[in-house]
Amino acid sequence: MVALARLLRFIADRIIFHAPLIEYWQAIDHDSPEFLTVLWRFVRVFEKPVEQAVANGTCRSDLLPSDVLLLASMLSGALYARVPERRRELADRAWVFVVEMAHLRDAPPSPL
């Protein structure tokens, strides 16, 4: 698995442990400089992995680093479940969709 798939899988594996953050994420001012800085940093982490995956043909040819925000949002949907087991199920299901949507050819189709 190359860097892009590893980073996205890292998010999928850990998102289920951060359910209390969902309320903070929803309440924060999305136009605040702090929030925009965090988003910019998040996207920057994915710049090289996306560039490499596109160049290697292991993802959609039109994938952009900013698209990772959409993929991460899909994975974070698992946070709405109240119990950890259900959050895991939703995160695993979201992973399958992320792999398909981004055409991640170097990622396992099912959870690790």
Long-range contacts (C-beta under 8 A, 24 or more apart in sequence): 1-106, 1-107, 1-108, 2-49, 2-52, 2-53, 2-56, 2-58, 2-106, 3-48, 3-49, 3-52, 3-53, 4-46, 4-49, 4-50, 4-52, 4-53, 4-58, 4-59, 4-102, 4-104, 4-106, 5-53, 5-58, 5-99, 5-104, 5-106, 5-107, 6-49, 7-45, 7-46, 7-49, 8-68, 8-71, 8-72, 8-75, 8-95, 8-98, 8-102, 8-104, 8-107, 9-95, 9-107, 9-112, 11-72, 11-75, 12-75, 12-91, 12-92, 12-94, 12-95, 12-98, 12-111, 13-91, 13-112, 15-75, 15-76, 15-78, 15-79, 15-87, 15-91, 16-78, 16-79, 16-84, 16-87, 16-88, 16-91, 17-84, 18-79, 19-79, 19-81, 19-87, 21-79, 22-76, 22-79, 22-80, 25-76, 39-69, 42-68, 42-69, 42-72, 43-68, 43-69, 53-104, 53-106, 57-105, 58-104, 58-105, 58-106, 59-102, 59-103, 59-104, 59-105, 60-101, 60-102, 60-103, 63-102, 63-103, 67-102, 71-98, 71-101, 71-102, 74-98, 74-101
